[in-house]
Amino acid sequence: MSATGEDLPSAGPAGRVPAGGPSRASRRTRRDRTTPPRRVRVVLADRRGKRRAVRTIVELEEQTSVGEALVRSLVRAQLRTALLLTLTTLGTIGILPLLFFWLPELGAWTVGDVKISWILLGAAPFPAMLVVGLVYQWRAERHERDFIDMVEN
């Protein structure tokens, strides 16, 4: 420190002052060196509502009547989704042969050199079934998320 109370730049090797003035460490006061940094509390999750979730999970694991009812509701929702999509798929694909039987002029239409009946019965069901599978997966995951939310809350 100088006579005026200011920190003088510390001399580096060979007695030279570093470019840019004194280093940050040399600018600290004695109080800064002894005071530890302020502690910050980090909270990762809200702990409210955990007791009920734990109780519900125990009921599921021990297969109590409440746990069975919860699982039964999940299975029922997924079964309802599966039956709805199955009936929709079978109804859509199953009606096509009847449509060509009742309207024979529709079966005579061609796209390029291929009859429309071959396209609709031979090629179109595969992308349609892929879409039905994706819709089922999306709905089943949604049912499972709803089930988990119901158990945790």
N, C-alpha and C positions, 0 to 999 in steps of 0.2 A: 504494500500500500504506500501511496505517496503521502506527503504532508497534508494534502487537501482531502484525504480520505478516499481517493479513487484507486481502484486496482490498476496497477501498471501492467502492460502486456508482458507476458512471460517471454523470456528470450528462449529461442529454440536452440538447436545445435549451432555451434560456432558463434553464439551470442547474438544472433539475428532475431528480430521480431517477425513472426509469421505474417504472410500477406493476408489482409483482411482483418487485422486487429487481433485482439486477444481471443483465445479459444473460449468456448462456452463453459467448460469446466473451470477456467480461471475466473470467470465472471460470477460464479456462485458465491454467495456469502457463506459464512461459517454456519449459520442457522440452517441453510438449505442442505448442507452436507450431513447434518445430524438428524434431520427430520425425515422419517421414512415416507415413501409416497402414500397418498391417500388410498385406502382400501375401497374397492368397488365390489358390491355384492351382485352376483349374477344369478338370476332366477330363470331356470330353463323351462319349468312347467308350473302350471297352476295346480296346487295340491287339493283344492276344494273338490268334493265329489268323488274322491278316490274310494272311500269306505263303501259306498253303494255299489260301485263297479266291482270291487273285490268280492262283495257278497254275491252279486249276480254271477260272477265267474265261478265262484265256489258252487253255486246252485247248478250251473251248467256241468261242471266237472263231476259233481256227486249225483247227477241225474235225478234231481228232485222234481216234483210235479211242476214247479215254476220253470225250471230249466228245460224240462220236456216240452212244455207249452211254447217256450221261446223257439226251440229247435223245430218243433212241429210247424210253427208259423213260417219259419224260413223255408222249410222244405215245401210247404203248401204254396208259397209264393213262387218258388222256382218251378214247381210242377205246373202251376197255372200258366206261367210264361211258356214252358215247353209245349204244353198241349195247345195253347193258342197259336203259337208259331207253326206247330205241326199241322194243325187243321187248316191254317191259312195256306201253307205250302201245298198240302195234298189237294185242297179245294181248287187252288189256282192251276196246278199241273193236271189234276184229274178232270177238270172241265174242258181242257183243250181238245181231247179226242171227241168228246160229245159235241163240241162246237164245230169241229170239222165234219162230223157225221150229219148234223142238222143243217149246216151251210156248206154243201159240197163245192160251191163256187169259190169259197174262201180257200179251200185246199188246192185249187187250181192256180192260185197266184204264185208268181215266181220272183225271186230276187236273183238276178243274174240267170244262171241255169238251174238253180236249186229251188224246189218248192218251199213255200212258206211253212207248210206243215212240218217238214224236216227240220227247219231252223227252229221253230217254236218247240217242237217235241224233243229234238236231239241235241241242240246246242244251248238254247236259252235257259233250261232248268239249272245248269251248273253254276253260272254266275248268280242266279237267283238264290240257289241254296247257299252259296258263299255269303251273300248278303244276310240271309236268314240266320246263318251261324254267327255272324258278327253281331247282329242284333241280339241274339240270345246271350252271347257272352257279355255284351254291354249291360243287358237287363239283369243277368245273374250277378254280375259284380255290383250293380246298384243295390240289389236285394241284400247282398252280403254287407255292403257299407251301411245300409240302413239297420241291419241286424247288429252290427258292431256299435253303431251309434246308440241304439236302444240299450245294449248291454252296458256301455260305458256311462251313459247318462241316466 
